[in-house]
């Protein structure tokens, strides 16, 4: 059996007496598209913060391909191949879509010393390739502030891909997106990540999207993983329907 890409064991985190993670064990397998579902405040986003180093556990360990990253800083974790696409895309609205991507590519290549021209070393070409990958090449000259919410999300995904991740964590990728844009966004996202061999974990409240796009579902409730498995199996579980899906 192939070893998991990411493995957490016995993770414990609490905030003001509320247990966001209460002895959680969870594996993320190479190449999968894993959905995490659960009520608000159940600890889903805490898992993403733990995996990216923004929150440190009070107990337990986190391993990336067998390497202990529990105490690593966020930037160190990013360099090892874990990236996060934020729930609220952090874009420079007064810059074009291409400008945003060029900044991300340049930053990943260590070009924050301004002696190095932003457009050098193939930065522009790499940025355009990323925009083409997510289907936004035609909007390269558009200011980010003029994008639809779906377009902003795709730009955010391209920004994350500029970090060349092996594992991408997405906190509610369809939040704020219109109903008409949700399925095309997820379709594009799933295809891009699978084509590039990127493993992904996404937090989602839309069960139709989870059922359609996830390879596996993890149910998080009151700081614990209470169920996991194939979408059709998990989302048909009476306890999950009653305690989790019924309150989303």
N, C-alpha and C positions, 0 to 999 in steps of 0.2 A: 504494500500500500504506500502511495506517495505521501511524504510528510506534508503537513499543512503549511501554507505560506505564512499565515499569522496564527499564533496560538496564545490564548490567555488562560491562565490557571489561577483559581482562587482569588480573583480580583475583588477587592472591597473598597468602596468609596462612599462617603456620606457627606451631606451638606445640611448643617443645622439639625442633625438628628434624623434626616430623611436618607434612607439607604438607596443610593442610585445604582450601586452594584454590590451585591451581597454574596460574595463567594462564587462569582461567575466563572464557569469554564466554557470556552468557546473557541472553535477552530474555523478559520477561513481557508478554504481549499483553493489551490492554484487554478485559475481560469474560470471560477464560478462567478455568477451574478447573484449575490446574496442579499435578500431583503430582510430588514429588521422592522418589525411592527410592534405596536404597543400603545397604551394610552399616553397622553401628555404627562410628562413628569415621571415616567416609568424608568428612565435611565438610558434611553436609546442614544441620545446625543452625547451622553457621558461616555459611552463606548467609543464614539468617534474621537472625542477629546482625549481619551486615554491612549488610543492607538496612535495619535499624532503628537503626543507628549505635552499637550496643553493642560492636562490634569494628571497628577501622580497618584497612584493607588496607595491606600494605607496598608494594604497587604496584597500578596499575589505577584505574579510575574507576567510579562508580555514578551513573546519571542517572535522574531521575524526570521523565517527559515533557520530556526535553531539558535539564532543569535539573541541574547538577552538585551532588549532595548528599554526595559522598564524605567531606567533612570536617565535615558537619553533626552536631550533637549529637542524641541520641535525641529530646528534646522538640521540637526544631525539625523533625525528620523526621515526628513524629506530627502536628504542626500542618499539615504539607504533605499529609497524607492516607495515611500508612502506619501501620497498627496491627498489633499482635501479640497473638494469643491464646496464653497460655503452656501448656506441656505439663502443668504442675501448676497448676490454677486457683487464683488468689490471692484467696480470698474471706474476708470476716469472718464466721466461723462463728457467732458469738454475735449477729449481726445478721440481720434477715430478708432474704429475697431482694430485696424492694423497697428496703430500706435500702441494700443494696449498689449497686443500680442508681441510686438517687438520689444517692449519693455520687459515682458515676462521672459522671453527667450534670452535677452541680454543678461537679465539678472541671474538666470540659471547657469549661464556661461561665465559668471563672475565679472561682467563688464560694468560694474558700478563705479569704476574709476573713469572719470569723465574724459581722461586723455584718449580713451578708446572710442571712436565714433560709433554711435548706436547702430548704424546700418552696416557696419563692417562684419567680416567673418561669416557672411551668409545669414546674418540675423533676419534681414528682410525676407529672404527666400524661405527660411525655416518658418517664419511667422505666416507667410502666405500658404505654405503647405499645410499648416495646422488649420487655417481658416478653410481651406479646400476640404480637408478631412471632415470638418463638422458642417460643411455645406454653406459657409458664410463668405466665400471668396468674393461673391458679387457685392457684398456689403462692406468690403475692406475700407472704403473711403467714407463710410457713414460714421457720424459721431455716435458714440455708445449710448448717449442719452436719447437718441432717436429710435433705438431698437425696441421691438416688442419684448414682452417678458420672456417669451420663448427664445428669442434671439439673444437676449442677455444671458440666459442660462447656457446656451450653446457656446457663447463667448467665454463664459466662466469655465466650461468644460475644456475648451481649447487652452485657456490659461493654465489649467491644472495639467493638461497633457504636455505643456511646455516644460514641465518639471521631469518629464520622462519617467512616470511612476510605473511600478509593477502592481501596486495596489492603490486604487482610487476610492475614497470614502465620500459619499454624497449624502448630505443632510437635506431631505425632502427636495429632490431635484425638480419636482413639478409644482412646488409651492408658489402661489401667485400667478401661475400660468393658466390661460383660458382653457376651457373644456376642449375647444377645437384644437388647441396646440399640444395637449397632454400626450396623446398617443403618438403623433409624429415626433415629438421630442424624445420620448422613451425609445421609440423605434430607432431613431438616429443614434441615440446614446448607446443602446445595446449593441448595435452593429459596429460602431466606431471602436468600442472597447474590445469586443470580441475579435475584430479584424486586427487590432494592434496587440492582442494577447494580454490585455490589462485585466486583472482581477478587480472586481468591484463589490462594495458593500453600500447599499442605499437604504436610508430610512424613508418610509413611505406610509401615508395614511389612506391612499386610494387602493382598495383591495382588488379592484379590477386590474389595475396596473401590476400589482404584485402577482396576481394569479397568471397574468399573461407573460410577464417578462422575467420573473425570478426563477433561478434554478433551484433554489432552496430558501426556506423562510425560517427565521428565528423569531420567536415571540418573547418579548421582554415585558415583564410586569412586576412592579414593586421591587425593582432591583435584581430580579432573577430571570433566567431563561426558563420559561415554563413549558415550552414546546418547540420543536424544530423538525423539519423534514420537507418533502415536496409540497409545493403550494396547494394542490388539490387536497392532499391529505390533511395538512395543518388547518386550512381554512374550512374544512368540513368537521373539525373536532368540536363537539358540543361545548366543551369547557372554553375553548378559544372563542367560539362564537358568542358565548354568554358573557365572559369576563373581559374580553379584549375587543373583538370586532364590534360588539354591541355598544361599546362606549366611545368608539372613534368618531 
